[in-house]
Amino acid sequence: MSEESIRPRHRVRVWYRPMRPRDSDEAHRAATPLELLFDLCFVVAVGQAGIALHHALTENHIGEGVLNYLLVFFAIWWGWLQFTWFASAYDTDDGPYRLATFVQIAGALTIAAGVQKGFDGDYTIVVVGYILMRLASVAQWLRVARSDPGHRTTALRYAIGTVIVQIGWTARLALPASLSLVSFLVLVVAELAVPMIAERAQPTTWHPRHIAERYGLFTIIVLGETILAATTAIKEGIDSGHNVGALVSLAAAGLVIVFAMWWLYFDQPGHHRLTTLRSSMTWGFGHYLIFASAAAVGAGMEVAVDYDTHTAHLPTTAAAMAITVPVAVFVLFVWLLHIGPTNECRPIAIGFPVAAAAILATTFSPAPVHFTAVVCAALVLTVVLATRGHPLEH
């Protein structure tokens, strides 16, 4: 065997190559540097959404703040999701692909710039950034339609469906405020319907392990943003001369919560759930609540610090719910998407929903953040003892 035949082969960098589907069984498929940059830029928008949620909660605008957070987060999450699944199937890494990704990053940063205005009721900038992302995605699908005859119908359905929905988002800006929520929900259903309809023609060749890794990486980045937000809040409390011991104790409890969230999410391999188109879409779409709740934990920790330092203007129960509700939602949806209610390991199958209920119950305890940390640690211990450190086969 010659030296040339055993030399590692690398993709030759060219400006343009036909957008052919990648192999869904490709070995050693991993996230690319461009995908990592994409995630880091998107987490800027996630961070802005968390900051706006924190301000809304501390000012006791709870219902309005949570609703606006969920609306803005959908725009961030859906743009990220569409890029991620497309890249798993059609990452050519050529010049046009990189430029289209650049436009999508610009759209995400535009959304980040418009988050606060969105919380104030003006979604114009958010919609502009969102449409910028989605139209770049349309250009990518049109490339697929031209280069990949086997998936031409699928690609055209994606492109046409996306354009139609973007017209809807634009028209929504002119609707009266009374129709704002209803029109949003209708357009969300339309967005979710596009991939469902498109993939029926000929499913794209996304890579299960690559998708699971991409979701995992974004989860880590969001949790990192949560830690940053909490650390900043605690530092401000300490600088203001408040009880250092109490704030350090709060920081320790928050760190236990975030570490437990990381442990529970990654304990079971996600790609085992990506076996059919239906289960994959359920898994992929369901992560909206995992990502949104993980990011909201950071805002909840900031609220806890503000409450302890007497700078928050909200009732005790509301302050506690700012941390207990998102943690409970995270635990519940990790259970639904990663573990499964019918998991053969009953301590785990039962432990997650019981822990979620216990976390909600800590809302009414004298130290909700600390008791939440205890429940999360107990759930991690249950998982470790039940599996003996080995992931379960699904």
N, C-alpha and C positions, 0 to 999 in steps of 0.2 A: 504494500500500500504506500503510495507516494505521500510526501509531506503536504502537497497541495490538497490531497483528498481528505486529510484529517484536520486541516486548518478550519477553525470556526468560521461559519459563513455569516455575514452581516448584510443587512439590507443596504443597498447602494443609495446614497442620497441623491434624489433627482427632484427637479422642480415640479414635474407633473407625472402622475401615473394613473392609469384607469382605476376606478374605485371598485375593486373586486371584493367579494365577501371573504372574511378571514375564516379560518378553520375553527369550528366550535370545540374541536378536540385538540387544539394546538398545545403542545407541551411547553411548560415553563412560561405561560402567558402571565405577564405582570403589568402593573400600572407603569405608564411612561412618565418621563419628566414633565411633559406637557400636561398630562392629566393631573399631576400633583400641583403644578402651577395653577391650573384651572380651579382646583379645590381650594387652594389658599386664597385666591381672589374671591371666590364665592363666599368663603367664611367671613369676609369683610361685611358682606350684606347680612349674614347671620348675626354677626356681632352688633350691627346697627339695629337690627330688629330686637335683640335682647336688651340693648340700652333703652330703646323706646318703650319696651314692655316694662322695664324697671321703673322708669319715670312715671308711666301711667299708673302702676300699682301703688307706688309711694304717695301719689296724689289722690289715691282712693277712687280712681276711674277704672274700677276693676273690670266690669262687663265690657265697656268700650275698649279698654286696653287689650284684653284677651282676644276679643273679636278681631281687632285690627292686626294684632300679632299673627293670628292664624291666616288672615287674608294675605298679608305681606309675605309670610313664610311660604305660602303656596307658590307664589311667583318665583321665589328663590329656589325652592325644592324642585319644582317641575322643570325649570330650565336646566338644573343640574342633572336631573334624572334623564331627560331626553338626550343630553350630550353623552352621558355615561353609557347608556345602552347602544346608542349609535356608534360610539367609538369602539365598543366591544366587538361590533360586527364589521365596521368599515374604517378602521384607523389606517389610512394610507401614509400618514405622516409626510405628505408632500407639501409643496408651497400653498396651494389653494386650501388644503385642509387646515394648515396652521393659521392662515389668514382668517378663515371662517371661525376658528376657535378664538382668535383674537377679538373678533367682533362680538362673540358670545360673552367673553370676559368683560368687554366694554359695556355690554348690556347689564351684566351682573353688578358692575360698579355704579352704573346709572341707577339701578334699583336701590343700591345702598345709599346713594345720595338723596333719594326721594323717600326713604323710609319714614322720617319724621313728619314730612308733609302728609304722607299717607295716614299716619296716626292722627293727624289734624283734620283728616277728611278729604284731602286733595291727592288723588291717586295718579295725577297726570304724569309725573316723572317716573313713577313705578311702572306704569303702563308703557311708556316710551322705552324704558330699558328692557322690559319683558318682550315687547314686540321686536326690538332689535335682536335679542337672543333667538327668538323663534324664527325670524326671517332668515337669519344665518343658517338655521337648521334646515329651512326649506331649500336653500341653495345646495346644501349637502345632499339632500334627498334627490334633487334633480340631477346631480352628478351620478348618483346611484342608478337612477332610471336610465341614464345614457350609457353607463358602463356595464351594468349587470342585467342582462335580459331576463334571467331567471327570477329576479326580484323587481322587475320594472313596475308591475301592477302594485306591489306593496309600496314601493317608493313613491309612486304617483299618488296613492291614497294618503300617504303621510303628508306629502307636499300640499295637495289640494285641501285636505282636511285642516291642516295647520293654518293655511292662508284664510280659510273661511272663519275659523275661530278668532284669528287676530282681527279680522274685520269686526267681529262681535265685541272684542275687548275695546276697540276704538269707539264703536257706537255707544258702548256703555258709559263712556265719559259724559255723554250728553243727556243721560237719563236723570230724572229727578232722584233726590236722595232716598225717597220712599221705596224706590225699586232697586236700590244699590245691592242689598244682600241677596234678594231673589235673583237678580241678573247675574250676580257673581256665582251663585250655586249652579245656575243653568249653564254658564260658560265652563265651570269646572267639570261638570258632567260631559260637556262636549269635548273638552281636552282629554279626559280619560277615555272617551269613546274612540278617539282617533287611532291610537295604537291597537285597540281591540279590533277595530274594523280592518285596519291595514294588515295586521299580522295574520288574518284569516286567509289572505290570498296566498302567501308563501312566507312562513316565519323567517325572520332574519337569523343569521348565524352567530348570535351573541355567545360568549364563552362563560359558562356557569361559574367557574373558579375566579375568572377575572372580574365578573360582576360582584361576587361575594367580597373579593378583596377591595374593590372600589368603594362599596358600601361601608366596609369596615374601616377603611382609611378616612372616609368622610366622618364617620362616627368618632374616630379618635380626634380629628381636628375640631369637631364641634365640642367634644368634652374638654379639649385644651382651651377653647374659647371660654368655656364655663369656668374653668380654674382661673383664667386670667381675670375675668370679671369679678369673681369672688375675692381674689387676692387684692385687686385694686380697691375694692370697697373696704376691706379690712385695713389696708394700709391707710386709707383716708380716715378711718375711725381712730386708729392709733395716733396718727398725726394730729388729730383734733383733741387728744388728751383723754380719751375715754378709757374705760377699764380694760387694760391690756390683757389681763388674765382671761376675762370673759371672751374677748375677741379671738385670742389664741385658741381657746377651747372651741369656739364656733368654727374657726378655720380648720381645726383638726377633724371635727365632725363632718364638715363639708368635704374634706379630702377623702375621708372614709367612704362617703356616699358616692363620689365620682369614681373612686377606684373600684368600688363594688359594681357600679354600673358598667365599667369597662370589663370587669371579670365576667359578669353575667352575660354580657353581649357576646363575648368571644369564647365562651366556654364550649359552645357547640358550633361546628362548622356550618356556615350558612348555605354553602353550595348544595348541600344535601336536600334542601328544600326546592331547588330549581330544577325540577324534573319534568314538568309539563308547562305549556304556555299559560294555562290558567293559574297554576300554583305559583309560577314565576311572577306573574302580574300581581297576584295577591301579595306576595312577599315584597315585591318592589314598591307597589303603591302604598302598602301598609307602613313602610318606613317613614312616610310623612310624619306620623305621630311619634315615631322613635326619635327622629331628628329634631322635630319641633319641641318635644318634651325635654330632650337632652340640653338643647340650647336654653330652654326656659329655666332649667335648674340654676344656671348662672344668675339670671335675673332674680330668682327666688332667694339665692344666697345674699345678693345685694340688698334685697328687701329685709332679710333677717338682720343684716348688719345695721341698716338704717333704723329698724325697729328697736334694736338694743341700744343704739346711740341716740334714740329719741328724736330722729329726724324724719321719720315716716308718719304720714297722716292717714293711717288706716287702722281698723279694729284688730285686736289680737288674733282672732280666728282667721281673718283675711290674710294677715301677715304669715301665719303658719301655713295656710293653704298655698301660698306662693311657692313653697318648697315641697310640701307633701304631695300635692296634686301632680305636678310634673314627674316626680320620682315614681309615684304609683303608676302613672300612665306608661312610663318607660318600662317598668318591670312587667306590667300586664301585656304590653305589645311585644316585648322580647319573648315572653312566654308563648304568645299566640303565633309568632312568626318563626321563632327559632326552636322552641322546645316542643310545643304542641300539647293540647289538652289530653290527648290519648297516648302520651309518651309512656313507654313500658316501665320506666322508673317512676313509680308512684310518688315517692317523696318529692321528686322534682316537679312532676305534673301537678301535684296538689300544692307544693310549697310556694310557687310563684304567685298564684292568685291569693293565697292566704297572706303572703307577705304584702301584696298590694293593698289588701284590705287593712292590714295592721298599720301600714304606713299612713293610710288615710285616717285611721283612728288616732294616730299620734298628733293629729291636728289639735286635738283637745287636751293634750298633755302640757305640763308646765315647760317642757323644753323640746319642742317638735323637731328641731334640726338634729339634736343629739339622739333622740329616740328613733328617728328615721335612720340615722347612721347605725344604730344597734340592730334594727330590723334588717337592714341591707347586709350587714356583716353576718347576721344569723343565716340569711338566705344563701350567702356565699359558702358558709360552713356546711350547710345542708347539701349544696351541690357537690362540694368537695368530698364529703363523706359518702354520698350516694353513688358517685361515679369513680371514687378513688383516683381522681385526677385524669381519668381516661374519658374522651368524648364518647357519647352514646351513638350507636348506629341507628339511623332512622329507617 
